[in-house]
Amino acid sequence: MTALDGIARLFRMTDEAWRRHANPWSVWTRFAAIPAMILAIWSRVWIGWWALVPVALVILWLFLNPHVFAPVTEPSSWTAKGIFGEKLWLQDRARLPGHDRVLLRWLVIPVLCGAVLLLFGLVQLRIWPTLSGAALIVIAQLWRIDRLGRFYERVNGS
């Protein structure tokens, strides 16, 4: 079983779901879920345990997201190429050039640092660690999409 098989089973990612997942609206609304989740968690200050409702709605949205947008058949946008590149990478990690594999491994560091800052900020209700952590995560994820999009272009000669 490949990494793609495991992810596909967990999130029910069929080929059709991957094409929908690559829709730019799907990608950008997943990014929009980051501040939505931050606000949902922060809302515990104002609405107490009722904050679980918006948290659950964001989680539900993230689960449904790859299934609600129109499928991309020919990736032409930056985001679609990145998601198609991600699928290629998950199918055969060895195809990704060594320097890109190294970069993707290194990008784990800002994501982990960002996650720690974000978690700390949300627990302590501190704005700057929260925003800094979210920014680190978003920047690393955008960089990852860029690298995987370039990988897709190299493989497909586009």
Order of alpha helices (4+ residues) and beta strands (2+ residues): alpha-alpha-alpha-alpha-alpha-alpha-alpha-alpha-alpha
